[in-house]
Amino acid sequence: MNEILTSIKRTPYQSLASFLILFFTLFLSLFFFTITSFFNGVLSYVETKPQVTVYFDTKTKESDIITIQKTLTDSGKVSSVEYTSQQQALKIYKDLNRDNPLLLEMVSADILPASLGIFAKRPEYLSQIAEYLKKQPNVDDVEFQKQIVDKLLSITTLMRRGSLIIFATLLFISFVVLMTTAAFKIALKKDEIELMQLLGASKGYIRKPFIQEGLLFGTTSATIAFLLFYSVFFYFKPFLHTYLQGVSRLPFYGFGGLNIFVWPPSWSFIMLSYFVIFFFGTLIGFFGIYFATKKYIK
């Protein structure tokens, strides 16, 4: 550790540049990791609602509706189909209008339509399900919130692609800065390295302090980026909570069963975020210096 600290003191500006580029790379990576996970969680939340609701003509036989329900279930594209009979529809109507007796007197089960609430396994199936239902006989109306789902899909896809492009760009810049810094430090220790080689020191032994320094930069910048990000997040959490009232917990890519939730962030998700950012910080710090030493230490 003393050798690493001495190396940092000998080249403070180069070391600071390496630390800062790693810090910003990991901080932004954590930001895009979280925001992408959040939009995916919102998409999963929308999927828990009946994305397609089909209303049948009041004269439609229940057996015909059950047949359509079975066809949808057997298609493999739906996670569940909820059937609401005319009697159930009347009960729902009465519950909604129990404070208005006049409206209750004018309505009977015969004039209310039976319906199916369809939950798709994937958002991509929604259009196909809606088109299938529109072609069925006795269908009175099909409600399909296509624009909302399409926008969520577009935003989620855009965030994923944008995050990958930004991360790849920052990763490239990090490697360039780390390699440049390592090359500068190797040049300063040129005489020392040549002497060690004459004494029979292996390349691995000579590279070791440089790689340790890279690992220190990677792990330290990852930890500080994590702490700063979640300090800012928890500071603004009450503000975010006012806009997300009524939204249930958003799972992290379907891992809600493991208690990993993006919103409100569970401790398991926070620890997963730290593990991911720490892992990437370690990899960037290690390989950035490793390739530099491999190139410049012959």
TAHUFEN-V124867 format. One record per pair of residues at least 24 apart in sequence whose ideal C-beta (glycine too) atoms are under 10 Angstrom apart, sorted by the first residue. I is the first residue (numbers start at 1). J is the second residue. D is the distance in Angstrom with one decimal. If there is no record, write none. Layout:
I|J|D  I|J|D
//
This chain:
1|212|8.4  1|216|8.4  3|208|9.5  3|209|5.3  3|212|8.2  3|213|8.7  4|209|6.4  4|210|9.2  4|212|5.8  4|213|4.9  4|214|9.8  4|215|9.5  4|216|6.0  4|217|9.6  5|213|9.3  5|216|9.3  6|209|9.5  7|185|6.3  7|188|8.8  7|189|8.4  7|209|6.8  7|210|8.1  7|212|9.5  7|213|6.0  8|185|9.5  8|213|7.2  8|216|8.7  8|217|9.1  10|185|7.7  10|188|6.7  10|189|9.0  11|181|7.3  11|184|6.5  11|185|5.7  11|188|6.9  13|181|9.5  13|184|9.9  14|177|8.8  14|178|9.9  14|180|7.9  14|181|4.4  14|182|9.0  14|183|9.8  14|184|5.5  14|185|7.0  14|188|9.7  15|181|7.0  15|185|8.7  15|213|8.0  15|216|9.9  15|217|7.7  16|181|9.7  17|177|5.8  17|178|9.4  17|180|8.5  17|181|6.5  18|174|8.4  18|177|5.8  18|178|5.6  18|179|9.9  18|180|8.8  18|181|4.7  18|182|8.5  18|185|9.9  18|213|8.6  18|214|8.0  18|217|5.4  18|218|9.6  18|221|8.8  18|285|8.6  18|288|8.3  18|289|9.1  19|177|9.7  19|181|9.7  19|216|9.3  19|217|5.4  19|218|9.6  19|220|7.2  19|221|5.7  19|224|8.9  19|285|10.0  20|177|8.7  20|217|9.9  20|221|8.2  21|170|7.9  21|173|6.1  21|174|5.2  21|175|9.5  21|176|8.7  21|177|4.6  21|178|7.8  21|181|9.4  21|217|9.4  21|221|8.7  21|284|9.6  21|288|9.8  22|170|9.4  22|174|5.8  22|177|8.2  22|178|7.7  22|214|9.2  22|217|5.6  22|218|6.1  22|219|9.8  22|220|8.5  22|221|4.0  22|222|7.8  22|224|9.7  22|225|8.4  22|280|9.7  22|281|6.6  22|284|6.4  22|285|6.7  22|288|8.5  23|174|9.9  23|217|9.0  23|220|8.6  23|221|4.2  23|222|8.5  23|224|6.3  23|225|5.5  23|228|8.6  23|281|9.1  24|170|7.1  24|173|9.0  24|174|8.9  24|221|8.7  24|225|8.1  25|166|9.5  25|167|7.8  25|169|9.3  25|170|4.1  25|171|6.6  25|172|9.8  25|173|7.3  25|174|4.9  25|175|9.9  25|177|9.6  25|218|9.9  25|221|8.0  25|222|9.7  25|225|8.5  25|277|10.0  25|280|8.4  25|281|8.5  25|284|7.0  26|167|9.9  26|170|8.7  26|174|9.0  26|218|8.3  26|221|5.7  26|222|5.1  26|223|9.3  26|224|8.7  26|225|4.3  26|226|7.9  26|229|9.1  26|276|9.8  26|277|5.3  26|278|8.9  26|280|6.5  26|281|5.3  26|284|7.9  27|170|9.7  27|221|8.4  27|222|9.3  27|224|8.5  27|225|4.0  27|226|8.5  27|228|6.7  27|229|6.0  27|232|9.8  27|277|8.6  28|163|9.0  28|166|6.6  28|167|7.7  28|169|10.0  28|170|6.3  28|225|8.7  28|229|9.5  29|163|7.9  29|166|8.2  29|167|5.4  29|170|7.1  29|171|8.6  29|222|9.4  29|225|8.2  29|229|10.0  29|276|8.4  29|277|6.6  29|280|6.4  29|281|9.1  29|284|9.7  30|222|8.7  30|225|6.0  30|226|6.5  30|228|9.4  30|229|5.1  30|230|8.8  30|233|9.8  30|273|6.3  30|274|8.9  30|276|7.9  30|277|5.0  30|280|9.1  31|163|9.0  31|166|9.6  31|225|9.3  31|229|6.6  31|232|9.6  31|233|9.5  32|159|7.2  32|160|9.0  32|162|7.5  32|163|3.8  32|164|8.8  32|166|6.4  32|167|6.9  32|170|10.0  33|163|7.3  33|167|8.9  33|229|9.9  33|272|9.6  33|273|6.8  33|276|6.5  33|277|7.6  33|280|9.4  34|229|7.8  34|230|9.4  34|233|7.8  34|252|9.9  34|262|7.2  34|263|9.8  34|265|8.2  34|269|8.8  34|270|9.9  34|273|6.8  35|155|10.0  35|159|6.3  35|162|9.9  35|163|8.0  35|262|9.4  36|155|9.7  36|156|7.3  36|158|9.8  36|159|4.6  36|160|5.7  36|161|9.9  36|162|8.8  36|163|5.5  36|164|9.6  36|253|9.7  36|262|9.5  37|156|10.0  37|159|9.5  37|250|8.4  37|251|9.4  37|252|5.5  37|253|6.9  37|260|9.5  37|261|9.8  37|262|4.7  37|263|9.2  37|265|9.5  37|269|7.9  37|272|9.5  37|273|8.7  38|156|9.6  38|159|9.0  38|240|9.9  38|244|9.8  38|250|6.7  38|252|9.3  38|262|5.0  38|263|6.3  38|265|9.4  39|152|7.0  39|153|9.7  39|155|5.6  39|156|4.7  39|157|9.5  39|158|9.2  39|159|5.6  39|160|8.8  39|250|9.3  39|262|9.1  40|152|9.3  40|156|5.7  40|159|8.6  40|160|8.5  40|250|8.3  40|251|8.7  40|252|7.8  40|253|5.9  40|254|8.8  40|262|7.8  41|156|9.8  41|247|9.2  41|249|8.4  41|250|2.9  41|251|5.8  41|252|6.7  41|253|8.1  41|254|9.6  41|256|8.8  41|261|7.5  41|262|4.3  41|263|6.2  41|269|9.8  42|152|6.3  42|155|8.7  42|156|8.2  42|244|9.4  42|247|7.9  42|250|6.3  42|262|8.8  42|263|8.4  43|123|6.7  43|149|8.0  43|152|4.9  43|153|7.0  43|155|8.7  43|156|5.6  43|250|9.2  44|123|9.8  44|152|9.9  44|250|6.7  44|251|5.6  44|252|9.2  44|253|8.0  44|254|6.8  44|256|8.0  44|262|9.4  45|152|9.5  45|247|6.5  45|248|6.7  45|249|8.6  45|250|5.6  45|251|8.3  45|263|9.0  46|123|7.9  46|145|8.2  46|148|6.9  46|149|6.4  46|152|6.2  46|153|9.8  47|79|8.0  47|119|6.9  47|120|7.0  47|121|8.3  47|122|8.3  47|123|6.7  47|126|9.4  47|149|8.6  47|152|9.6  48|79|9.3  48|119|7.4  48|248|7.9  48|251|9.7  49|117|8.6  49|119|7.8  49|145|8.6  50|80|9.1  50|81|9.1  50|82|6.7  50|84|9.9  50|115|9.2  50|116|8.5  50|117|3.3  50|118|6.2  50|119|6.1  50|120|9.5  50|143|8.7  50|145|9.6  51|78|9.5  51|117|8.8  51|118|6.7  51|119|6.6  51|120|5.4  51|123|7.5  51|125|9.0  51|126|5.2  51|129|8.1  51|130|8.9  51|143|9.4  51|144|7.1  51|145|6.7  51|146|9.0  51|148|9.1  51|149|6.5  52|78|8.9  52|81|9.6  52|116|8.2  52|117|7.8  52|118|4.3  52|119|8.5  52|120|7.1  52|125|9.4  52|126|6.2  52|127|9.4  52|129|5.3  52|130|5.4  52|132|9.6  52|133|6.9  52|142|6.7  52|143|7.1  52|144|5.1  52|145|8.5  52|146|9.3  52|149|9.9  53|82|9.3  53|84|9.0  53|115|5.9  53|116|7.1  53|117|5.3  53|118|7.3  53|130|10.0  53|133|9.5  53|141|8.5  53|142|7.4  53|143|4.4  53|144|8.0  53|145|9.4  54|81|9.7  54|113|9.4  54|114|9.5  54|115|6.3  54|116|5.0  54|117|8.4  54|118|7.2  54|129|9.0  54|130|8.4  54|132|9.7  54|133|4.6  54|134|8.6  54|136|8.0  54|139|5.9  54|140|8.3  54|141|7.4  54|142|5.0  54|143|7.7  54|144|9.1  55|84|9.4  55|89|9.2  55|112|9.4  55|113|4.3  55|114|7.7  55|115|4.8  55|116|8.6  55|133|9.9  55|139|7.5  55|140|4.8  55|141|4.6  55|142|7.7  55|143|7.7  56|86|9.3  56|113|5.5  56|114|5.1  56|115|6.8  56|116|8.0  56|133|9.8  56|136|8.8  56|137|9.5  56|138|5.3  56|139|6.1  56|140|6.0  56|141|9.0  57|113|7.0  57|114|9.1  57|137|8.7  57|138|4.6  57|139|7.5  57|140|5.1  57|141|9.7  58|86|7.2  58|109|9.2  58|110|6.4  58|111|6.3  58|112|7.3  58|113|5.7  58|114|8.0  58|138|9.5  58|140|8.1  59|110|9.4  59|113|10.0  59|138|7.4  60|86|9.5  60|113|8.1  60|114|6.7  60|136|9.8  60|137|8.4  60|138|4.1  60|139|8.4  60|140|8.4  61|114|9.7  61|138|8.3  62|86|8.8  62|114|7.1  64|114|9.9  64|136|8.7  64|137|7.8  64|138|6.3  65|114|5.8  65|115|8.7  65|116|6.8  65|136|9.7  65|138|8.3  65|139|9.9  66|116|9.7  67|136|9.5  68|116|7.0  68|118|10.0  68|132|8.9  68|133|7.6  68|136|6.0  68|137|9.6  68|138|9.1  68|139|8.6  69|116|5.9  69|118|8.9  71|132|8.3  71|136|9.1  72|116|7.6  72|118|6.2  72|120|9.6  72|129|6.9  72|132|7.8  72|133|8.4  73|118|9.6  75|121|9.7  75|125|8.5  75|128|8.8  75|129|8.1  75|132|8.3  76|121|7.6  76|125|9.2  77|118|9.1  77|120|6.2  77|121|6.0  77|122|7.5  77|124|9.1  77|125|4.1  77|126|9.1  77|128|6.8  77|129|6.4  77|132|9.3  78|116|9.9  78|118|5.5  78|119|6.1  78|120|5.7  78|121|6.4  78|122|9.9  78|125|7.4  78|126|10.0  78|129|6.9  79|118|9.0  79|119|4.7  79|120|7.0  79|121|5.0  79|122|9.4  79|125|9.9  80|117|8.5  80|118|8.0  80|119|4.8  80|120|9.6  80|121|9.5  81|116|5.6  81|117|7.1  81|118|5.3  81|119|7.3  81|129|9.8  82|115|8.6  82|116|6.9  82|117|4.1  82|118|7.9  82|119|7.8  83|114|7.4  83|115|7.8  83|116|5.8  83|117|8.2  84|112|9.4  84|113|9.0  84|114|6.3  84|115|4.8  84|116|7.5  84|117|6.9  85|109|8.3  85|112|9.4  85|114|5.3  85|115|8.8  86|110|7.0  86|111|8.6  86|112|5.3  86|113|7.1  86|114|5.2  86|115|9.3  87|112|8.8  87|114|9.1  88|112|9.2  88|114|8.2  88|115|9.1  89|113|6.8  89|114|6.7  89|115|6.9  113|138|9.9  113|139|9.9  113|140|5.8  113|141|8.1  114|138|9.8  114|140|9.8  115|140|9.2  115|141|9.1  115|143|9.1  116|142|9.9  117|143|9.6  118|142|9.7  118|144|9.4  120|149|9.1  122|153|9.9  123|149|5.1  123|150|8.2  123|152|7.5  123|153|5.5  123|156|9.3  124|149|9.4  124|153|7.8  126|150|8.9  126|153|9.6  167|280|8.8  170|284|9.4  171|280|8.7  171|283|9.6  171|284|6.7  171|287|9.9  171|288|9.3  174|217|9.8  174|218|9.4  174|221|9.7  174|281|9.8  174|284|5.4  174|285|8.8  174|287|9.9  174|288|6.3  175|284|7.4  175|287|7.6  175|288|4.9  175|289|9.7  175|291|7.4  175|292|8.7  176|288|8.7  176|292|10.0  177|288|8.0  178|210|10.0  178|213|9.8  178|214|6.5  178|217|7.8  178|218|9.2  178|284|7.5  178|285|7.3  178|286|9.8  178|287|8.7  178|288|3.2  178|289|5.9  178|290|9.6  178|291|8.6  178|292|6.5  179|287|10.0  179|288|6.2  179|289|7.9  179|290|9.8  179|291|6.4  179|292|4.0  179|293|9.3  179|295|7.4  179|296|8.6  180|288|9.9  180|292|8.0  181|210|9.7  181|213|9.3  181|214|9.2  181|217|9.2  181|288|8.8  181|289|8.6  181|292|8.0  182|207|9.7  182|210|5.8  182|211|9.4  182|213|8.4  182|214|7.5  182|288|7.5  182|289|5.2  182|290|9.2  182|291|8.7  182|292|3.5  182|293|6.3  182|295|8.9  182|296|7.2  182|297|9.5  183|292|5.9  183|293|9.2  183|295|7.8  183|296|5.3  184|292|9.7  184|296|9.8  185|209|9.5  185|210|6.9  185|213|8.2  185|289|9.5  185|292|9.0  185|293|9.7  185|296|9.6  186|210|7.3  186|292|7.5  186|293|7.0  186|295|9.3  186|296|4.8  186|297|6.4  187|296|7.9  189|297|9.8  190|296|9.5  190|297|9.9  193|293|10.0  193|296|9.3  193|297|6.6  193|298|9.6  197|297|8.7  197|298|8.8  203|293|7.9  203|294|8.3  203|297|6.0  203|298|8.5  204|293|9.6  206|293|7.6  206|297|5.8  207|289|8.0  207|290|7.3  207|292|9.3  207|293|4.3  207|294|7.7  207|297|6.3  208|293|9.3  209|289|9.9  209|293|9.8  210|289|5.2  210|290|8.5  210|292|7.5  210|293|5.2  210|296|9.6  210|297|8.3  211|285|8.4  211|286|6.3  211|287|9.5  211|288|9.7  211|289|5.2  211|290|6.0  211|292|9.6  211|293|6.9  212|285|9.6  212|286|9.6  212|289|8.8  213|285|8.3  213|289|6.9  214|282|9.2  214|284|8.3  214|285|4.0  214|286|5.8  214|287|8.3  214|288|5.9  214|289|3.2  214|290|7.5  214|292|8.5  214|293|9.1  215|281|8.9  215|282|6.2  215|283|9.8  215|284|10.0  215|285|5.1  215|286|5.7  215|289|8.0  216|285|7.4  217|281|8.2  217|282|10.0  217|284|8.8  217|285|5.1  217|286|10.0  217|288|8.7  217|289|8.5  218|278|8.4  218|279|9.6  218|280|8.2  218|281|3.9  218|282|4.9  218|283|7.4  218|284|5.6  218|285|2.5  218|286|6.8  218|287|9.5  218|288|8.2  218|289|9.1  219|278|6.4  219|279|10.0  219|281|5.8  219|282|5.9  219|285|7.1  219|286|10.0  220|281|8.2  220|285|9.0  221|277|9.3  221|278|10.0  221|281|5.8  221|284|8.9  221|285|7.9  222|274|7.9  222|275|9.9  222|276|9.3  222|277|4.9  222|278|4.7  222|279|8.3  222|280|7.1  222|281|3.1  222|282|7.3  222|284|8.9  222|285|8.6  223|274|7.9  223|277|8.5  223|278|7.0  223|281|8.0  224|281|9.8  225|274|9.9  225|277|6.4  225|278|9.7  225|281|7.8  226|270|8.8  226|273|6.9  226|274|5.1  226|275|9.8  226|276|9.6  226|277|5.5  226|278|7.5  226|281|9.1  227|274|9.2  229|273|8.2  229|274|9.9  229|277|8.5  230|265|8.4  230|270|6.7  230|273|8.0  230|274|8.8  233|265|7.6  233|270|9.3  234|265|9.0  234|270|9.9  237|263|9.7  237|264|7.7  237|265|8.5  240|264|9.2
//
